[in-house]
Amino acid sequence: MPTKFQRVAITSAAILVGAGGLAACGANDAQSGDGGGEGGGGSTIALLLPESSTTRYEAFDKPLFEAKVAELCDDCEVIYFNADQDEAKQTQQVDSAISQNADVIVLDPVNGAGAGGMVRTAQEADTPVIAYDRFIEGADYYLSFDNETVGRMQGEALIEATGDQGGILMLNGAPSDPNAAQFKAGAHEAIDASGLEILAEYDNPDWSPQNAQQWATDQLARFDASEIAGVYAANDGQAGGVVSALTGAGVDPTALPPITGQDAEIAAIQRILAGEQEMTIYKPIPIEAEKAAEVAVALAQGEEITDTEDYEGVASFIFDPIVVTADNVADTVIADEFYTVDQICTEDYADACAEAGLTS
């Protein structure tokens, strides 16, 4: 796909930050979106994330961002909010960040298409907004991965795994999430040009694994499991829901159809090694979170931001995703210290890890 924005090279050296030991290094944490104190004498940076049901936000984005801010700025304070997938709550959190004199707002919106009002409110208060991971029209800056490429990679992996034939189920993300629309477009670009037939398709309103499991269970009342050659799941949480639905219906875990995923959640890596999930998309969150922290600190300190290119009218940094399969776990999430072998290779997955050559 031709791109009109900057590609930022991802190197292992750039992301050698482990999942463990990611302390906030003194940054204030306004847990559960309640906001923090009024801030000290330094700069105040607000980080607003959309939900906590996807494990990446609390486990990686937040601590990585906070740690990088602390590294770059001794007297910067991070106030943190999580919207719990509630758009109205996030609007209130933006107002709270402004009232706490945030110098910069880093916003991952619950609903990107509806977040323009929050951006305007912040900008009217002379507070720049960095759209984090999800695009917001009118934001000052935007950081994310190439989301259509993510969907296309997932679709291509499913095509290859199914031999380009048979019927599939398609589980997309939330319609309110602009990234979900891009994943879906990229996946359709690949799948619609293939020999696969989409038996049924669902846009999961909140990305929840529970919705995915229920929907997949409902489809098993319409289609025999043997008719399902594969499942496109837009992220790992939904992939886990599909696995639960299929095994709950009596499908042998060793005979599951190929299932895609995204986010490189540790449970997904374990399923991939065990043969229960075909692949996941690894988006090296450290490079995204740390770059967002760099931009936020620079803005808070009045410094110029360089090396950006335009994405739909917004100065942006766009990063490349990586496909993870059983063959390259060691060369991706382990080599980058995203996870350790011990974290992945728990007792239940010891045999699968040994077969993949993963030893601590």
N, C-alpha and C positions, 0 to 999 in steps of 0.2 A: 504494500500500500504506500503510495507516495506520501511523504509527510511534509507539513508546512511549518514544523516546529523543530526545535533543537533536540538532538539526541544526546544524552549525557552518558558517557561510557561508565560502565559499572565494573569495578575491579575488586578483587578480594581485599586488597589493602584498604579500600575505601570503606569497607563494611565489617572490619574486624572488631565488632562489638558484640559480646556474648549476650545471650538471653538472660543469663544469671548476673547477679551483682549490679543491676542497673538502678542504682539508688538515685534519688532525685537530686543529690548533692546540694541540699539546702534550698531547692526551689519549693515554694509554697504550693500545696496541693489542696484545692477547694473540692474535696471529695463529694461525689454524688451531685455535682452541679450546684452546690449551695454557695459557691463563691468563697474567696479568701478574705484576708484583711485588706486594709486600705493601702497597703504597700509602704515600702520604706523610701529612702531618698533616691534610689536608682530607678531604672526603667521597669515598667510593668508590661508583661506580655501575657495575653489571654489565649489559652488553647481550648477550643471547643470541639469536642468529638461527638459523633452522632448517636452511638449506641454501644452497648457492652455485650450483646449476645454473640457478636463475632469476636473471637478471642484476641485478635491482633491488636485492637485499640488499647486495651488496658495492659496487655502483656508486653507490647513492643512500642507502638507509636508514642504513647504518653511518656514512659520512662526514658526512651531514647531522646525524645525532644527535650525533656527537662534536663537530662544529663549534658546534652550539647550546649544548651543555653548556659548552664552553670559553668561549663568549661570556657565559654567565650566571654562571659560577662559576670564578674564577681558580684556586682550590685544589682543584677537583674532579678526580678521576681516573676515566677510563672504562676498565674491563677488558672485553675483547671475546672472545666465543666464537662459533664456528659449528659446528653439530652435524652438518653433512653428511648430513642426513636420517636420522640415527641416534638413536633415542629413548633408548637406553641411554647413549649418549655424552652426550646433553644432560642426563640425570639426574646424571651425574658432573660435568658442568660447573656445574650448580647447586650441588652440594656444594662444588666448588672456589671458586665465587664467595662462598659463605658462609664458607669457611675463610679467605678473603682479606679478611674483614670488610666485605663489601659492605653499604652502608647501604640500597641499593635494588636490586632486580633487575627489569630490563625483559626480559620473556620472550616471544619469539615461538615457540610450541611446535611441535615436529615433529608431535605428536599432541595436539591440544587436549583431547580426551576423556580422555586418559590422563595429563594434566599435573597433576591435582589433588594427587597425592602430592608433586610438586616444590613446589607452592605451600604445602602444609602444612609441609613441611620448612623452607622459608624463613621462614614466619610463626612457627614454633616457635622460630626463632633471632631473632625480633623484626626480621625483614627483610621489608618490604612488597614485594609483587609487582605490577607493571604488566603486564597481558596486552596484548601489542603485536600488532596486526593480526589475531590469531586469539583467539577467546574461550576463557577458562579459567574454569570454575565455581569460585567461591570466591576469585578474585583480588581484590586491593584496588581496582584500577582497570582499565579496558579502553578501548583506543583502536582504532578500525578504520573502515572504510567500510561503507556500507549494502550488504551482500553479496547479499541477495536482489534488491535493485534492480539490482545489477550483472548478475546472471543474466537478469533480466527484460529489461533493455536489450539484452543480446546476443540473446536470443530474438526480441525485437521487430524488431531490425535484420535478422535472418535472414529473418523472415517477410516483411518489406518487400522485401528484395533478391531473394527467390525468387518474389515475386508470390503468396505464400501457397499454393503448390501444389508437389507433387513429394515425393520421398523424400530424407531427410537422414541423415547420420551424426552421432552425438553423442558427443563426447569430453569427459568430465568430469575433475575433479581427483582427488587422492588421497582414498580413503575415510577415512584417518586425519586429514585436514585438515578442521576444522569449517567453515572458509570454503567449501570445495569443496561440502559438502552444501547450503550456503545458495545458492551460485551455481546448483547443479543444480536446487534447488527453484524458484528464480526463473525459470530458463530453461524448466523444464517448465510452470510456470504460464502462460507465454506460448505455448509451442509446442503443448501439449496442447489448447489452446483454438483452435488454428489449423487450417488445412487441410493442414498438413505431416504426412507419415508418417515416423516414425523407423524407418529400415531396420535399424539396429544401434546399440548403445550400449555404451560402455566407460568404466569408472572406472579411470583411469591410476594405479597404486599409488604412483608417485613423481613424477608430473607430467612425466616426462622426454620431451623431443622424440623421442628414439630409440624409446621405446615407442609414442608416437603414430604415428610413421612406419611402424613395423612393423604396428601394428594396422590403419592405413589401407590399407597394402599388402595385408594379408590380406583386407580387405573388397573390394578390387578383384578378388580371385579369386572372390568371390561375386556381385558386382554389376558390371555394365558401367559405366564412368565416365559414360556418358550418362544412366544411371539416378539419378545422385547430383546432386540439384538444389542442395544446399548442405551445409555442414559446420558444426556447432556445435562450436567448440573453446573450452574454458574459459579458456585463456590463450594468449599469443603464442608461447611455446615450442612448444606442441602444434600451433598453427596452422602454424608453420614446418615441423614434421614432416609435416603433411598435405600442404603444398605440395610438399615433397620427394618424398613418395609418389606424388602425382598426376603431377608432371612426370617422375618416374622411370618411370612407366608409359606415358609418351608423350603426356600431355595437354599441349597448347600452353599456355605460361604466360599467354598473353593470353586463354585460353578457360577458365580455372579457374572452378569454381562459387564462389558467395559463401562466405567462410570468416570466422568471428568470431574475436575474440581479447580479450586483457586484459593490462594492465600497461604499455602504450605503450612497449614495447621499441623501440629505434631500428631494428632490423631489421624490425619490424612496420610502423613508420611508412614505411619505404622500400617494403615490399611493398604497402602501401595506396596509395601514390603511383603505384606501377607497375601497379596493378590486379590484384595477386595475392592480396590480402586485403581483405575488405569493410570491416572496422572493428576498432577496439580500444577498450578501456575505459581511460581515463586517470584514475588515482587520484593526485591531486597528493601525492606522497610527502613533499615538504618540509613540508606542513602537518601531516601525521601524525607524522613523525619529530621535528619541532621541538616539537610539542605534547607528545610523550612525554618529550622532554628537559626541557621546562619543568616537567612534573609530577614527573619524577624528581628534579630539583634541588630543587624545593620540598619534597618529602618528605624528602630527605636533610638539608635545613636546618630541618626541623621546622615548615614553614609549612603553612597550611591550603589545601586544594584546594577551589575553588568552581566554580559553574556547571556541575555535572554533573547528569545525570539517570540514572534506573535503567535498566539493560539486564540482564534476568534476574538481578536481585539484586546487580549490580555497578555502582558509580559509573562512568559512561562518557562518552566523547566519540565521536560518530559523524559521519563526514564524507560528503559527497555525491560520487558518481563522475560522470564526464563521458564521453560518447561522442565518439570521434574518427574522422572519415572524411577522405577526400581533400579535402573542401570546407572543413574547419575546422582543418587542421594549423597554419596560421599563427596562428590565433586561440586556440590551446590550448597545445600543448607548446612552440611557439616564442615566443609572447607571454609565457608564464610563465618563459622562459629555462631550461626543462627540457632542451632541446636547442637548438643553434644551427643555422642554415641550412647552414653549412659541414659540420657533423657529419652531417646528414641527406643533403645533396646531394653525395655523393661522385660520382666519375666515372661509375660504372655507373648512377646515378640522375639524372644531369644533365638528360636530356631530360624525364623524368617531373616533375622539379622545375620546369623551365621551363614545362611545360604547366600546372602548378598555380600558377604565378606566384610561385614561391619563388626569390628572388635574394638574394645576400649583399651 
